[in-house]
Amino acid sequence: MSLDLLVVAAAVATLALVALAILAPTDRARALALVGSVVLVVSVAQNSAPSMLRNGAYVLGIAVLVLAELRSSRRARGSAPLVAAIAGWWGLVLLVVALTQSYNVSALLLQAAFVLTMVWSISRATSIDLSWLVTSVLVLAAAQTVLGVAEVFGGVEPVWGYRGGLERENPFQTDLVRAQGTMGHPIVLGYLEGLAVVLAWANPFRLRQAVRLPLLGAAVVGVVLSGTRSAVLVAAIAITAHIVLRLDAFRLLRGLFLLLAAAVLVAVLDFGLTQLALDTIDSGSWVHRLGSLQAVPNLLGREGWELWWGSGYGSERELFSRGYIVLTYGLPVVDNFFVYLLGTTGIVGLALTLAILVFAFLRGQRYIKAAVIYVTGMFFSFDTTVWFSSGVLMFVVLAIAASHQGGGEAGRQVVRRGRRDARGVRGGVTPTPVEHREVAEQPQTVETVPAH
């Protein structure tokens, strides 16, 4: 696709999103802004995309989200501590980068501003807003699958080209090339598709089966076309956790027994999953990732500032050159996000990340717990936030845990914006818990005017 055509498409998208943010009904403004922002991320916020388009997408996303929040007639009271912890994570990364000059400060600041604006908006989202957001992820994953089919079977070159000029072989079918859609790399496409598989399976907003099953099937096909074995395995683990978390103590034990029996059955009859795991372990990518894990003692052996605060976000090449991480296959890439964080943000950054993940898991509803497990499991596969779109998707999951409905805290109110001089609000609503009944908003009177 030519750059001129991309610029024209970006201009049209800008006008469309601004028009939606200005003209949309006030009770749908946030939902449309969130959907539009996710579309921007999946479409152009890629490492391989021209920086002009990527940065333009961030600026546009921030503007639309802020405008939508100003116009939105409803908001929910989510978890301020989790939002603050995420903001603290970005503050830590930016502070160390500013001190070490390990990364372009202005570029990282723009990325952080977009992510934090989106996190803030999601934390205020109502059940309807979240249903639109989650559904948009599923629809976008299906659209990426269509692009993947065109790439693999139609010979269409990916929008952003092949990373490094390499057409990567699909491990599921070696005579096929790995798809990447607009995500810029097969593993990033696999990340999106695997997340969509987990969300479509959980179906927190009760999509009709006639809609849900095709979206689930499309996401499964997308994972396979991306050739991302880690996404398949981690999504399977997350779905298993989603099933197990629903059980009470007796049913939990019974479920664990059945899972053990199923594992034995798979091992005995060999439906292909065993071989998938063995092939993954025996692959060159596993050897590369094992090299990253073996760097942990070296990284913990550093002294002073670097041990606690790291060498700076984006300094992985320096870690390789200084011998902290062994170079395999000539790739100075840390394909393990835990190791990446330990190296670049130190013990403090890694500990803060783990705290955020645990907090989000404990607070989130069952579908969010499964999504957090997926996000965490994929840390072992690649450096999540170094790839812009996967990093944003990760924080979207964490932000949903920070929202009222994602956290599932009963009794928190969703309030309608009143007149500035009013002393009461006559149109507040309280959303029903997402996982226990159909999503709806029921009128209720509240006593105080929310601060906006």
C-alpha positions as CSV (number, residue, x, y, z in Angstrom):
1,M,0.0,0.0,0.0
2,S,1.5,3.4,-1.0
3,L,2.2,6.0,1.6
4,D,0.0,8.6,-0.2
5,L,-3.0,6.2,0.0
6,L,-2.3,5.6,3.7
7,V,-2.2,9.4,4.4
8,V,-5.5,9.8,2.6
9,A,-7.0,6.9,4.6
10,A,-5.6,8.4,7.8
11,A,-7.2,11.8,7.0
12,V,-10.6,10.2,6.3
13,A,-10.3,8.2,9.6
14,T,-9.5,11.4,11.4
15,L,-12.5,13.2,10.1
16,A,-14.8,10.2,10.8
17,L,-13.6,9.8,14.4
18,V,-13.8,13.5,15.2
19,A,-17.3,13.6,13.7
20,L,-18.3,10.7,15.8
21,A,-16.9,12.2,19.0
22,I,-18.8,15.5,18.3
23,L,-22.0,14.2,16.9
24,A,-22.5,10.9,18.7
25,P,-25.2,10.7,21.4
26,T,-23.8,11.6,24.8
27,D,-24.5,8.2,26.2
28,R,-22.5,6.5,23.4
29,A,-19.7,9.0,23.0
30,R,-17.2,7.0,25.2
31,A,-18.0,3.7,23.6
32,L,-17.4,5.1,20.2
33,A,-14.2,6.8,21.2
34,L,-12.9,3.6,22.8
35,V,-13.8,1.5,19.7
36,G,-12.2,4.1,17.4
37,S,-9.0,4.1,19.5
38,V,-8.7,0.3,19.4
39,V,-9.2,0.5,15.6
40,L,-6.4,3.0,15.4
41,V,-4.1,0.9,17.5
42,V,-4.7,-2.3,15.5
43,S,-4.5,-0.5,12.1
44,V,-1.5,1.9,12.4
45,A,0.1,1.8,15.8
46,Q,2.7,-0.7,14.7
47,N,6.5,-0.8,14.9
48,S,6.7,-1.2,11.1
49,A,4.3,1.7,10.3
50,P,5.7,5.1,9.4
51,S,6.2,7.1,12.6
52,M,4.2,10.0,11.3
53,L,1.1,7.8,11.0
54,R,1.7,6.0,14.3
55,N,2.2,9.3,16.3
56,G,-0.7,10.8,14.5
57,A,-2.9,7.9,15.6
58,Y,-1.8,8.5,19.2
59,V,-2.6,12.2,19.1
60,L,-5.9,11.6,17.4
61,G,-6.8,8.9,19.9
62,I,-6.0,11.2,22.9
63,A,-8.1,14.0,21.4
64,V,-11.1,11.8,20.7
65,L,-11.0,10.1,24.1
66,V,-10.8,13.4,26.0
67,L,-13.5,14.9,23.9
68,A,-15.7,11.9,24.4
69,E,-15.2,12.0,28.2
70,L,-16.2,15.7,28.2
71,R,-19.4,14.9,26.3
72,S,-20.2,11.6,28.0
73,S,-23.4,11.7,30.0
74,R,-22.6,8.7,32.2
75,R,-19.6,7.3,34.0
76,A,-18.8,4.5,36.5
77,R,-16.6,4.7,39.5
78,G,-13.8,2.3,38.9
79,S,-10.6,1.4,40.9
80,A,-8.4,4.5,41.4
81,P,-5.5,2.5,42.9
82,L,-5.2,0.3,39.9
83,V,-5.2,3.3,37.5
84,A,-2.7,5.0,39.7
85,A,-0.5,1.9,39.7
86,I,-0.5,1.8,35.9
87,A,0.3,5.5,35.8
88,G,3.1,4.9,38.2
89,W,4.5,2.2,35.9
90,W,4.7,4.6,33.0
91,G,6.1,7.3,35.3
92,L,8.9,4.9,36.4
93,V,9.7,4.0,32.8
94,L,9.8,7.6,31.7
95,L,11.9,8.7,34.7
96,V,14.6,6.1,34.1
97,V,14.6,6.8,30.3
98,A,15.0,10.5,31.0
99,L,18.0,9.8,33.2
100,T,19.6,7.2,31.0
101,Q,18.6,8.5,27.5
102,S,18.0,4.8,26.5
103,Y,14.9,5.7,24.4
104,N,13.4,8.6,22.6
105,V,11.7,10.5,25.4
106,S,9.2,12.4,23.3
107,A,8.1,9.2,21.5
108,L,7.7,7.3,24.7
109,L,5.9,10.2,26.4
110,L,3.3,10.3,23.5
111,Q,2.8,6.6,23.7
112,A,2.3,6.8,27.5
113,A,-0.1,9.7,27.2
114,F,-2.3,7.7,24.8
115,V,-2.3,4.6,27.0
116,L,-3.0,6.4,30.2
117,T,-5.8,8.4,28.5
118,M,-7.3,5.1,27.3
119,V,-6.9,3.5,30.8
120,W,-8.6,6.5,32.4
121,S,-11.5,6.4,30.0
122,I,-12.0,2.6,30.4
123,S,-11.9,2.9,34.2
124,R,-14.9,5.2,33.9
125,A,-16.7,3.0,31.4
126,T,-20.3,1.7,31.9
127,S,-21.3,-1.9,31.0
128,I,-22.5,-0.8,27.6
129,D,-19.1,0.9,26.9
130,L,-17.3,-2.2,27.9
131,S,-19.5,-4.4,25.8
132,W,-18.7,-2.3,22.7
133,L,-15.0,-2.3,23.5
134,V,-14.8,-6.1,24.0
135,T,-16.9,-6.8,20.9
136,S,-14.7,-4.4,18.8
137,V,-11.7,-6.5,19.8
138,L,-13.5,-9.7,18.5
139,V,-14.6,-8.0,15.3
140,L,-11.1,-6.6,14.6
141,A,-9.6,-10.0,15.2
142,A,-12.0,-11.5,12.7
143,A,-11.0,-8.7,10.2
144,Q,-7.4,-9.5,10.8
145,T,-8.1,-13.2,10.0
146,V,-9.6,-12.2,6.7
147,L,-6.4,-10.3,5.9
148,G,-4.4,-13.3,7.0
149,V,-6.3,-15.5,4.6
150,A,-5.6,-13.1,1.8
151,E,-1.9,-13.1,2.7
152,V,-1.5,-16.8,3.1
153,F,-3.7,-18.1,0.3
154,G,-4.0,-15.1,-2.0
155,G,-0.4,-14.0,-2.1
156,V,-1.3,-10.5,-0.8
157,E,1.7,-8.7,0.8
158,P,1.0,-7.5,4.4
159,V,0.2,-3.8,4.7
160,W,3.5,-3.0,6.5
161,G,5.5,-5.5,4.6
162,Y,7.4,-8.5,6.0
163,R,9.5,-7.7,9.1
164,G,13.1,-7.8,8.1
165,G,12.0,-8.9,4.6
166,L,11.5,-12.4,5.8
167,E,8.5,-14.6,5.0
168,R,8.3,-16.7,8.1
169,E,7.3,-20.4,7.8
170,N,4.2,-21.5,9.6
171,P,5.0,-24.2,12.1
172,F,1.5,-25.6,11.9
173,Q,1.8,-26.1,8.2
174,T,5.4,-25.6,6.9
175,D,4.4,-24.9,3.3
176,L,2.5,-21.8,4.4
177,V,3.7,-18.4,5.2
178,R,2.8,-16.9,8.6
179,A,0.1,-14.2,8.5
180,Q,0.5,-10.9,10.2
181,G,-2.4,-8.7,9.0
182,T,-1.9,-5.1,10.0
183,M,-0.1,-6.0,13.2
184,G,3.4,-5.8,11.7
185,H,4.6,-9.3,12.9
186,P,3.0,-12.8,13.1
187,I,3.5,-13.0,16.9
188,V,1.7,-9.7,17.5
189,L,-1.2,-10.9,15.3
190,G,-1.2,-14.1,17.3
191,Y,-1.4,-12.0,20.5
192,L,-4.5,-10.3,19.3
193,E,-6.1,-13.4,18.0
194,G,-5.4,-15.4,21.1
195,L,-6.9,-12.7,23.3
196,A,-10.0,-12.7,21.1
197,V,-10.2,-16.5,21.5
198,V,-10.2,-16.1,25.3
199,L,-12.8,-13.2,25.3
200,A,-15.1,-15.0,22.8
201,W,-15.0,-18.1,24.8
202,A,-15.8,-16.3,28.1
203,N,-18.5,-14.2,26.3
204,P,-19.0,-11.8,29.2
205,F,-21.5,-9.6,27.5
206,R,-23.8,-12.5,26.3
207,L,-23.3,-12.2,22.5
208,R,-25.8,-14.4,20.7
209,Q,-24.4,-17.7,19.6
210,A,-25.0,-16.8,16.0
211,V,-22.5,-14.0,16.4
212,R,-20.2,-15.4,19.1
213,L,-19.4,-18.7,17.4
214,P,-18.3,-17.2,14.1
215,L,-16.1,-14.7,15.9
216,L,-14.6,-17.4,18.0
217,G,-14.0,-19.6,15.0
218,A,-12.4,-16.6,13.1
219,A,-10.1,-15.9,16.0
220,V,-9.0,-19.6,16.2
221,V,-8.3,-19.6,12.5
222,G,-6.3,-16.3,12.9
223,V,-4.1,-17.8,15.6
224,V,-3.3,-20.8,13.4
225,L,-2.6,-18.6,10.4
226,S,-0.2,-16.5,12.5
227,G,1.7,-19.6,13.4
228,T,2.0,-18.4,17.0
229,R,2.2,-21.6,19.1
230,S,2.6,-19.8,22.4
231,A,-0.7,-18.0,21.8
232,V,-2.4,-21.4,21.3
233,L,-1.0,-22.9,24.4
234,V,-1.5,-19.8,26.6
235,A,-5.1,-19.3,25.3
236,A,-5.8,-22.9,26.2
237,I,-4.4,-22.4,29.7
238,A,-6.5,-19.2,30.1
239,I,-9.7,-20.9,29.0
240,T,-9.0,-23.8,31.3
241,A,-8.6,-21.3,34.2
242,H,-11.9,-19.7,33.1
243,I,-13.7,-23.0,33.5
244,V,-12.0,-24.0,36.7
245,L,-12.6,-20.6,38.4
246,R,-16.4,-21.1,38.1
247,L,-16.3,-24.3,40.2
248,D,-16.9,-24.5,44.0
249,A,-14.7,-26.6,46.2
250,F,-16.2,-30.0,45.4
251,R,-16.6,-29.2,41.8
252,L,-13.2,-27.7,41.7
253,L,-11.6,-31.0,42.9
254,R,-13.8,-32.9,40.4
255,G,-12.8,-30.5,37.7
256,L,-9.1,-30.9,38.5
257,F,-9.5,-34.7,38.4
258,L,-11.2,-34.4,35.0
259,L,-8.5,-32.1,33.7
260,L,-5.8,-34.6,34.9
261,A,-7.7,-37.4,33.2
262,A,-8.0,-35.4,30.0
263,A,-4.3,-34.7,30.1
264,V,-3.5,-38.4,30.5
265,L,-5.9,-39.1,27.6
266,V,-4.2,-36.6,25.4
267,A,-0.8,-38.0,26.3
268,V,-2.0,-41.6,25.6
269,L,-4.0,-41.0,22.4
270,D,-2.0,-38.0,21.2
271,F,-4.4,-35.7,19.4
272,G,-1.5,-33.5,18.4
273,L,-1.3,-31.1,21.4
274,T,1.5,-33.1,22.9
275,Q,3.5,-32.9,19.7
276,L,2.8,-29.2,19.6
277,A,4.3,-28.7,23.0
278,L,7.3,-30.9,22.2
279,D,7.8,-29.1,18.9
280,T,7.6,-25.7,20.7
281,I,10.3,-26.8,23.2
282,D,12.5,-28.3,20.5
283,S,12.3,-25.2,18.2
284,G,14.9,-22.5,17.7
285,S,12.5,-19.9,19.2
286,W,12.4,-21.9,22.4
287,V,16.3,-22.0,22.5
288,H,16.3,-18.3,22.0
289,R,13.8,-17.7,24.8
290,L,15.7,-20.1,27.1
291,G,18.8,-17.9,26.5
292,S,16.8,-14.9,27.8
293,L,15.8,-16.9,31.0
294,Q,19.4,-17.9,31.6
295,A,20.2,-14.2,31.8
296,V,18.3,-13.8,35.1
297,P,21.3,-14.6,37.4
298,N,23.5,-12.1,35.4
299,L,20.9,-9.4,35.7
300,L,20.5,-10.0,39.4
301,G,24.2,-9.8,39.8
302,R,24.4,-6.2,38.8
303,E,25.0,-3.7,41.5
304,G,23.6,-0.4,42.7
305,W,21.3,1.7,40.4
306,E,21.0,-0.8,37.6
307,L,20.0,-3.7,39.8
308,W,17.0,-1.7,41.3
309,W,16.1,0.6,38.4
310,G,17.5,-1.1,35.3
311,S,19.5,0.2,32.4
312,G,16.5,2.0,30.9
313,Y,13.6,1.0,28.7
314,G,14.8,0.2,25.2
315,S,18.4,-0.6,26.3
316,E,18.2,-4.3,25.4
317,R,21.0,-4.1,22.8
318,E,23.3,-2.7,25.5
319,L,22.4,-5.6,27.7
320,F,23.5,-8.0,24.9
321,S,26.7,-6.1,24.1
322,R,27.7,-6.1,27.8
323,G,27.2,-9.8,28.1
324,Y,24.3,-9.9,30.5
325,I,22.2,-11.7,27.9
326,V,23.7,-14.3,25.6
327,L,23.2,-13.6,21.9
328,T,21.5,-16.6,20.0
329,Y,20.9,-16.7,16.3
330,G,22.3,-13.1,16.0
331,L,19.0,-11.6,17.4
332,P,19.5,-8.9,20.1
333,V,15.9,-9.4,21.2
334,V,14.7,-10.3,24.7
335,D,11.8,-12.6,23.9
336,N,10.6,-12.7,27.5
337,F,9.0,-9.7,29.0
338,F,9.8,-10.6,32.6
339,V,13.5,-10.7,31.7
340,Y,13.1,-7.5,29.6
341,L,11.6,-5.7,32.6
342,L,14.3,-7.0,35.0
343,G,17.0,-5.8,32.6
344,T,15.6,-2.4,31.6
345,T,13.5,-1.4,34.6
346,G,15.2,-3.3,37.4
347,I,13.8,-5.1,40.4
348,V,11.5,-2.1,41.1
349,G,9.9,-2.1,37.6
350,L,9.5,-5.9,37.6
351,A,7.9,-5.9,41.1
352,L,5.5,-3.1,40.1
353,T,4.5,-5.0,37.0
354,L,3.8,-8.2,39.0
355,A,1.8,-6.2,41.6
356,I,-0.4,-4.7,38.8
357,L,-1.0,-8.1,37.3
358,V,-1.9,-9.6,40.7
359,F,-4.1,-6.7,41.6
360,A,-5.9,-6.9,38.2
361,F,-6.4,-10.6,38.6
362,L,-7.8,-10.4,42.1
363,R,-10.1,-7.5,41.3
364,G,-11.3,-8.7,37.9
365,Q,-14.4,-10.7,37.1
366,R,-13.8,-14.3,35.9
367,Y,-13.4,-13.3,32.2
368,I,-10.8,-10.7,33.2
369,K,-9.0,-13.2,35.4
370,A,-8.7,-15.4,32.3
371,A,-7.5,-12.5,30.1
372,V,-4.9,-11.5,32.8
373,I,-3.6,-15.1,32.8
374,Y,-3.4,-14.9,29.0
375,V,-1.5,-11.5,29.1
376,T,0.8,-12.9,31.8
377,G,1.5,-16.1,29.9
378,M,2.4,-14.3,26.8
379,F,5.1,-12.5,28.8
380,F,7.2,-15.7,28.3
381,S,6.9,-15.4,24.5
382,F,8.0,-11.9,23.6
383,D,8.6,-8.3,24.9
384,T,5.0,-7.3,25.0
385,T,5.1,-3.5,25.2
386,V,8.1,-3.1,22.9
387,W,5.5,-3.9,20.2
388,F,3.2,-0.9,20.4
389,S,-0.2,-2.5,19.6
390,S,0.3,-5.6,21.9
391,G,1.4,-3.2,24.7
392,V,-1.8,-1.1,24.3
393,L,-3.9,-4.3,24.3
394,M,-2.3,-5.5,27.5
395,F,-3.2,-2.2,29.2
396,V,-6.7,-2.4,27.8
397,V,-7.1,-5.7,29.7
398,L,-5.7,-4.2,32.9
399,A,-7.9,-1.1,32.5
400,I,-11.0,-3.2,32.2
401,A,-10.1,-4.8,35.6
402,A,-9.9,-1.2,36.9
403,S,-13.4,-0.4,35.7
404,H,-16.6,-0.9,37.7
405,Q,-18.0,-3.6,35.5
406,G,-14.7,-5.3,34.9
407,G,-14.1,-5.4,38.7
408,G,-17.7,-6.5,39.3
409,E,-18.0,-4.7,42.6
410,A,-21.7,-4.6,43.5
411,G,-23.2,-1.4,44.7
412,R,-21.0,1.1,42.9
413,Q,-23.1,3.5,41.0
414,V,-23.1,4.7,37.4
415,V,-24.1,8.3,37.4
416,R,-25.6,10.6,34.7
417,R,-24.0,14.0,34.3
418,G,-26.3,16.7,35.7
419,R,-26.4,20.4,35.3
420,R,-23.5,22.2,36.9
421,D,-25.8,24.1,39.3
422,A,-27.9,21.1,40.2
423,R,-27.8,19.6,43.7
424,G,-29.0,16.2,42.7
425,V,-29.0,13.8,39.8
426,R,-32.3,12.5,38.6
427,G,-31.1,10.0,35.9
428,G,-28.4,7.9,37.5
429,V,-28.2,4.2,36.5
430,T,-26.6,1.2,38.1
431,P,-25.4,-1.5,35.7
432,T,-26.0,-5.1,36.5
433,P,-23.1,-7.5,37.1
434,V,-21.8,-8.6,33.7
435,E,-21.3,-12.2,34.4
436,H,-24.5,-12.8,36.4
437,R,-27.3,-11.5,34.2
438,E,-28.0,-9.7,30.9
439,V,-26.2,-6.4,30.5
440,A,-28.7,-3.6,31.1
441,E,-28.9,-0.3,32.8
442,Q,-31.7,0.3,35.2
443,P,-32.8,3.7,36.4
444,Q,-32.1,4.7,39.9
445,T,-32.0,7.9,41.9
446,V,-28.7,9.0,43.4
447,E,-28.1,11.7,45.9
448,T,-25.0,13.5,44.9
449,V,-23.6,15.1,41.7
450,P,-20.5,13.4,40.5
451,A,-17.3,15.4,40.1
452,H,-16.5,15.9,36.4
